[in-house]
């Protein structure tokens, strides 16, 4: 029986700078989502990569004293090298300078031309190199782009895409697919923007050369967004729409992006695809930005957060957990050392880690280091096991909405219930008064921890894996299909010596 398919993408990251916490945030979120789907039986394609064309890159390369190709080779490597350091399990890494992408985006262009959606004209207006975007006079704020980026007046021949004709089809798309843009605040912004009317979009430039040449007109290179957005379909094998990868994975299930580029993904991209007679993606989710100790992050303030510094200081899984738990996904968030340490020590070490450690240590000392015989289950045991058994269904609903923080809150509800159960059942007292009952309590707790560890694998894969090792869980029994009563721990199974999985973070060195 064929497995269901799921295709998720990060935005492709612009190669004029080094990776920062924003890149890590998006990529980790996609990795968490991809891991969840894989564990839930899906055949997943997870794409990330780098956006390497445009005036901004050409300028940055010149400033570095390099030709654009050498510059992009070097900077793209920084993003690729980051992935294993963050334990990212992507299936493909795309660069817009690859031949497969040039072929793909030129075919999209030809389709748009053949269908009458591109025409040659002249562009005159305000252009922001930093944003790779054009702005009308009415959009400028104190002479700058709405983002605060400087703008320059540009006049040059340009090909245009007839975006103005796609207002009604886009509004119909949003109405018929209410989950196409999330969260709701971003959906409302996009609907308002499109409802206000759309202008035809300049999709080529002649004033610089670093880009994909326009077919049949070498004086022009393609505007960066038509070039960049097409990466998502390039990676599926387009323009070979008959290939297996395209047939299985397009349209994409989820494009994950930062809120600053939601307009390009929720307006331009579906318009390009509809005009080229290609299927549109199913969902675009725009997450928020991070501040650092309450301050906006910027190079000028010197407070840019290097994700590798966070890993070195706090631990990889600890960072992954913090980013997914700290704020509702979609909202802006603030990184603070105090909050990070609080999550590590309170959530991971005290709540979850201590639960597993105290149970497994007790079994090692007083249960001969083997899975106890559960014996008859009492109502408190059945109640806790039912919470553990039902957790997956609750998480599926939260993950479907990219509500990672709510999913983790659901997990911690069961962690809390298990800790209360330990205190109420007091197995240390039962050891003398009722050893059989002690074994039942310990078995119930181990089975609950098994569920929690399996379900935490998407967020903290290394730590959850070590916890499952200590429970004696085979590598082929860690998918979500092993959740539930049919896959309970087997009494008598020998266990390795336990060791703490989530150590406390100490500030005293």
C-alpha positions in Angstrom: 0.0 0.0 0.0 1.4 3.4 -1.0 2.1 5.9 1.8 0.5 9.4 1.8 2.8 12.1 0.5 3.9 15.4 2.1 6.1 18.1 0.6 7.4 20.9 2.8 9.8 23.7 2.0 11.7 26.4 3.7 12.2 29.7 1.8 15.5 29.6 -0.1 17.9 31.8 1.9 19.5 34.8 0.3 23.3 34.4 0.1 24.4 37.9 0.8 25.0 37.2 4.5 25.7 34.6 7.1 23.1 32.3 8.6 21.3 33.7 11.7 18.6 32.7 14.2 15.9 33.5 11.7 17.2 31.0 9.2 17.6 28.4 12.0 14.1 29.0 13.2 12.4 28.4 9.9 14.5 25.4 9.0 14.1 23.8 12.4 10.3 24.3 12.2 10.2 22.6 8.8 12.4 19.8 10.1 10.1 19.2 13.1 7.1 19.1 10.8 8.9 16.8 8.3 10.0 14.4 11.1 6.5 14.3 12.6 5.0 13.4 9.2 7.7 10.7 8.5 7.1 9.2 11.9 3.3 9.2 11.1 3.8 7.1 8.0 4.2 9.8 5.3 6.6 9.7 2.4 8.1 13.2 3.0 10.0 15.5 0.7 11.7 18.3 2.6 13.4 21.0 0.6 15.7 23.9 1.6 18.3 25.8 -0.3 19.8 29.1 -1.4 18.6 32.0 -3.5 21.7 33.2 -5.4 20.7 35.7 -8.0 19.9 39.4 -8.0 21.5 42.8 -7.7 22.0 42.5 -4.0 24.2 39.4 -4.5 26.1 40.9 -7.4 26.9 44.0 -5.2 27.9 41.8 -2.2 30.2 39.8 -4.3 31.8 42.9 -5.7 32.3 44.3 -2.2 34.0 41.0 -1.3 36.3 41.2 -4.3 34.8 38.1 -5.8 33.0 37.2 -8.9 29.3 36.2 -8.2 29.8 32.5 -8.9 32.7 32.2 -6.5 30.9 34.3 -3.9 27.7 32.3 -4.1 29.6 29.0 -3.9 31.2 30.1 -0.7 28.2 31.6 1.0 25.8 28.8 -0.1 28.2 26.4 1.6 27.6 28.2 4.9 23.9 27.4 4.7 24.5 23.8 3.7 27.0 23.2 6.5 24.5 24.6 9.0 22.1 21.8 8.4 23.8 18.8 10.0 24.8 21.1 12.9 21.1 21.7 13.6 20.2 18.0 12.9 18.2 18.9 9.9 16.9 16.0 7.8 16.2 17.7 4.5 15.8 15.5 1.4 17.1 18.0 -1.2 19.1 21.3 -1.2 18.5 23.5 -4.2 20.6 26.4 -5.5 19.1 28.8 -8.0 22.4 28.8 -9.9 22.0 25.1 -10.8 21.3 24.0 -14.4 18.1 22.2 -13.3 16.7 25.5 -12.0 17.7 27.6 -15.0 15.9 25.0 -17.2 12.8 25.1 -14.9 12.4 28.8 -14.6 12.9 29.4 -18.3 10.2 26.9 -19.0 7.8 28.8 -16.6 8.7 32.0 -18.5 7.9 30.4 -21.8 4.6 29.1 -20.5 3.7 32.6 -19.3 4.7 34.1 -22.7 2.7 31.4 -24.6 -0.4 32.2 -22.6 -0.1 35.9 -23.1 0.8 36.9 -19.6 4.1 38.6 -20.2 4.7 41.7 -22.3 7.6 44.1 -22.9 7.3 47.7 -21.5 9.3 50.2 -19.5 9.7 50.4 -15.8 10.0 53.7 -13.9 9.7 53.8 -10.2 11.2 53.3 -6.8 13.2 50.1 -6.3 14.7 48.6 -3.1 17.8 46.6 -3.7 17.6 45.1 -0.2 14.0 44.0 -0.5 14.3 43.1 -4.2 11.0 44.9 -4.6 9.3 47.9 -6.3 7.3 50.4 -4.4 4.8 53.1 -5.4 5.1 56.7 -4.0 2.2 56.0 -1.7 4.0 53.0 -0.2 7.1 55.0 0.8 7.6 56.0 4.5 9.8 59.0 5.0 11.4 58.4 1.6 12.2 54.7 2.3 10.6 51.3 1.7 8.0 50.2 4.3 10.8 47.9 5.6 13.1 50.9 6.2 15.3 50.0 3.3 16.6 52.7 1.0 15.1 53.0 -2.4 16.4 54.3 -5.7 14.7 55.6 -8.8 14.9 53.1 -11.6 14.0 53.6 -15.3 14.8 50.7 -17.7 13.1 48.4 -20.2 11.3 45.6 -18.5 9.1 42.7 -19.2 5.9 42.7 -17.1 3.7 40.0 -15.8 0.0 40.9 -15.9 -0.6 40.6 -12.2 -3.5 43.1 -12.3 -5.6 40.4 -14.1 -5.2 38.0 -11.2 -7.0 39.9 -8.5 -10.3 38.1 -8.7 -8.8 34.6 -9.2 -6.5 35.1 -6.2 -9.4 36.4 -4.0 -11.4 33.3 -5.2 -8.5 31.1 -4.3 -8.3 32.5 -0.7 -12.1 32.3 -0.3 -12.3 28.7 -1.5 -9.2 27.6 0.5 -9.4 29.4 3.8 -6.3 27.6 5.1 -4.2 28.6 2.2 -2.6 31.4 4.1 -1.8 31.2 7.9 -1.9 32.4 10.5 -5.1 34.3 10.2 -3.5 37.7 10.7 -1.3 37.2 7.6 -4.2 35.9 5.7 -6.1 39.1 6.5 -3.1 41.2 5.4 -2.9 39.5 2.1 -6.6 39.6 1.3 -6.6 43.3 2.1 -3.6 43.9 -0.1 -5.1 42.0 -3.1 -8.5 43.6 -2.6 -6.9 47.0 -2.9 -6.0 46.2 -6.5 -2.9 44.8 -8.1 -0.4 46.4 -10.5 1.4 44.5 -13.3 4.7 43.3 -12.0 8.1 44.0 -13.5 9.7 40.6 -14.0 13.0 41.4 -15.7 16.0 43.7 -15.3 18.7 45.1 -17.7 20.8 47.1 -15.3 22.7 44.1 -13.9 23.7 40.7 -15.2 23.6 38.2 -12.4 20.5 36.2 -13.0 18.7 33.7 -15.3 18.6 35.0 -18.9 15.2 35.7 -20.3 14.6 33.2 -23.1 15.1 34.8 -26.6 16.2 38.1 -25.1 19.7 38.1 -23.6 19.5 41.8 -22.7 17.2 40.9 -19.8 17.6 38.7 -16.8 14.7 37.5 -14.8 13.4 39.4 -11.8 14.5 37.7 -8.6 11.1 36.6 -7.4 10.0 34.8 -10.5 13.4 33.1 -10.5 13.5 32.4 -6.7 9.9 31.1 -6.2 10.2 28.6 -9.0 12.8 26.7 -7.0 9.9 24.9 -5.2 8.7 23.3 -8.4 12.2 22.8 -9.9 13.1 20.4 -7.1 10.2 18.1 -8.0 11.6 17.6 -11.5 9.7 20.3 -13.4 9.5 20.8 -16.4 9.2 17.0 -16.6 5.7 16.9 -15.2 5.5 13.2 -16.0 8.4 12.3 -13.6 7.6 10.4 -10.5 8.8 13.1 -8.1 6.6 15.7 -9.7 3.6 13.5 -9.8 4.0 12.5 -6.2 4.9 15.8 -4.5 3.5 18.7 -6.5 1.6 20.8 -5.4 3.5 21.4 -2.2 1.7 20.8 1.0 3.4 23.6 3.0 5.6 26.6 2.2 7.1 27.9 5.5 8.2 31.5 5.2 9.0 34.6 7.3 6.2 37.2 7.6 8.3 39.7 5.5 8.0 37.5 2.4 4.4 36.3 2.7 3.2 38.6 0.0 5.5 37.1 -2.6 4.5 33.6 -1.7 0.7 34.2 -1.3 0.2 36.6 -4.2 2.9 36.5 -6.8 3.6 32.7 -6.6 0.0 31.4 -7.0 -0.6 34.0 -9.7 2.5 32.8 -11.7 1.4 29.2 -11.3 -2.2 29.8 -12.3 -1.1 31.8 -15.3 1.3 29.0 -16.3 -1.6 26.5 -15.9 0.2 24.7 -13.0 -1.3 23.6 -9.6 -0.9 26.1 -6.7 0.5 25.0 -3.3 -1.9 24.0 -0.6 -0.6 26.3 2.3 1.7 29.2 3.0 2.5 29.7 6.7 4.3 32.9 7.7 6.0 32.9 11.1 7.1 35.9 13.1 10.5 37.5 13.9 12.8 37.2 16.9 14.1 40.0 19.1 17.1 39.7 21.4 16.5 40.5 25.0 13.7 42.9 23.9 15.8 44.6 21.2 15.4 44.4 17.4 18.1 42.2 16.0 20.5 44.1 13.7 24.1 44.0 12.7 24.4 47.7 13.6 23.4 46.9 17.2 25.8 43.9 17.2 23.2 41.6 18.6 22.7 39.1 15.8 22.2 35.7 17.2 24.4 32.9 15.7 22.5 29.6 16.0 25.7 27.7 16.4 26.6 29.8 19.5 23.3 28.8 21.0 24.0 25.1 20.3 27.5 25.4 21.8 26.2 27.2 24.9 22.9 25.4 25.6 22.8 22.2 23.5 21.2 21.4 20.2 18.0 19.8 21.4 17.6 22.4 24.1 17.7 25.1 21.4 15.3 23.3 19.2 12.8 22.9 22.1 13.1 26.5 23.1 12.4 27.8 19.6 9.3 25.6 19.2 7.9 26.1 22.7 8.6 29.7 23.7 6.0 31.5 21.5 3.0 30.6 19.4 4.3 29.8 16.0 3.3 32.8 13.8 3.9 35.4 16.5 7.0 37.4 17.1 9.2 36.1 19.9 12.0 37.4 22.1 15.1 35.4 22.9 16.4 35.9 26.4 19.0 33.9 28.3 16.7 33.7 31.3 13.9 32.2 29.2 16.2 29.7 27.6 17.6 28.6 30.9 14.1 28.4 32.4 12.9 26.1 29.6 16.0 23.9 29.9 15.9 23.6 33.7 12.2 23.6 34.3 10.6 21.9 31.3 13.4 19.6 30.1 15.4 18.8 33.2 12.9 19.0 36.1 9.7 17.9 34.4 10.5 15.5 31.6 14.1 14.5 32.2 13.6 13.9 35.9 10.4 11.9 35.3 12.3 9.5 33.1 15.4 9.4 35.3 13.7 8.8 38.6 11.6 6.0 37.1 14.4 4.2 35.2 16.8 4.6 38.2 14.2 3.1 40.5 13.7 0.1 38.1 17.5 -0.3 37.9 17.9 -0.4 41.7 14.8 -2.2 42.7 13.5 -4.0 39.6 16.6 -5.9 38.6 17.1 -3.6 35.6 14.2 -5.2 33.7 10.8 -4.0 32.5 8.5 -4.8 35.5 5.5 -7.2 35.2 2.5 -4.9 35.2 -0.1 -7.2 36.8 -3.7 -6.0 37.0 -4.1 -2.3 36.2 -6.0 0.0 38.6 -8.1 3.0 37.5 -5.3 5.5 38.1 -3.0 3.4 35.9 -5.6 3.1 33.1 -6.3 6.9 33.3 -2.6 7.8 32.8 -2.2 5.3 30.0 -5.3 6.5 28.3 -3.8 10.1 28.3 -0.6 8.8 26.8 -2.4 6.7 24.2 -4.6 9.6 23.1 -1.8 12.1 22.8 -1.0 11.4 19.2 -4.4 12.3 17.9 -4.2 15.7 19.8 -0.8 16.3 18.3 -1.9 15.6 14.8 -4.4 18.4 15.0 -1.9 20.9 16.4 0.8 20.0 13.9 -1.7 20.3 11.0 -1.9 23.9 12.0 1.8 24.3 12.7 0.9 25.0 16.3 4.2 23.6 17.6 4.0 25.4 21.0 0.5 24.1 21.6 1.6 20.6 20.6 4.4 20.8 23.2 1.9 22.1 25.8 -0.2 19.0 25.2 2.8 16.8 25.7 3.6 18.6 28.9 0.1 18.0 30.2 0.9 14.3 30.1 4.3 14.9 31.6 2.6 16.8 34.4 0.0 14.0 34.9 2.8 11.4 35.1 4.7 13.4 37.7 1.6 13.8 39.8 1.0 10.0 39.4 4.5 9.3 40.7 3.9 11.4 43.8 0.4 10.0 44.4 1.4 6.3 44.0 4.7 6.7 45.8 6.5 3.5 44.5 9.3 4.0 47.1 6.7 3.2 49.8 5.1 0.4 47.8 8.5 -1.3 47.6 8.1 -2.5 51.2 4.3 -2.6 51.5 3.2 -4.0 48.1 5.9 -4.9 45.6 3.4 -6.2 43.1 1.7 -2.9 43.1 5.0 -1.1 42.8 5.8 -3.1 39.7 2.5 -2.0 38.1 3.1 1.7 38.9 6.6 1.5 37.4 5.4 -0.3 34.3 2.7 2.4 33.9 5.2 5.1 34.2 7.7 3.5 31.8 5.0 3.0 29.2 4.0 6.6 29.6 7.6 7.7 29.1 7.8 5.5 26.0 4.9 7.4 24.5 6.3 10.7 25.4 9.8 9.9 24.0 8.4 8.6 20.7 6.2 11.8 20.3 9.1 14.1 21.2 11.4 12.8 18.5 10.5 15.5 16.0 11.5 18.3 18.3 14.4 16.7 20.3 15.5 13.8 18.1 18.8 13.1 19.8 17.6 13.3 23.3 14.4 11.4 22.6 16.4 8.7 20.9 18.6 8.3 24.0 15.6 8.0 26.2 14.1 5.3 23.9 17.5 3.5 24.1 17.2 3.4 27.9 13.7 2.0 27.6 15.1 -0.8 25.4 13.0 0.2 22.4 14.2 -1.2 19.1 14.9 1.2 16.2 12.0 -0.2 14.2 9.5 0.4 17.1 9.8 4.1 17.3 7.4 5.3 14.7 3.9 6.5 15.6 2.5 3.2 14.5 4.0 1.8 17.8 1.8 4.1 19.9 -1.0 2.5 21.8 -1.9 -0.6 23.8 -0.9 -3.1 21.0 2.8 -2.2 21.4 3.2 -2.1 25.2 6.6 -2.8 26.8 7.3 -6.5 27.3 7.8 -7.5 30.9 11.2 -8.9 31.6 13.0 -7.1 28.9 16.5 -6.2 30.1 17.3 -2.5 30.3 20.7 -0.6 30.0 21.9 1.4 32.9 20.0 4.7 32.9 21.7 8.1 32.6 20.3 11.6 32.6 19.1 12.8 29.2 18.4 16.5 30.0 21.0 17.9 32.4 20.4 21.2 34.2 22.1 24.3 32.8 24.4 25.8 35.4 25.5 29.4 35.2 28.2 28.9 37.8 30.4 27.1 35.3 
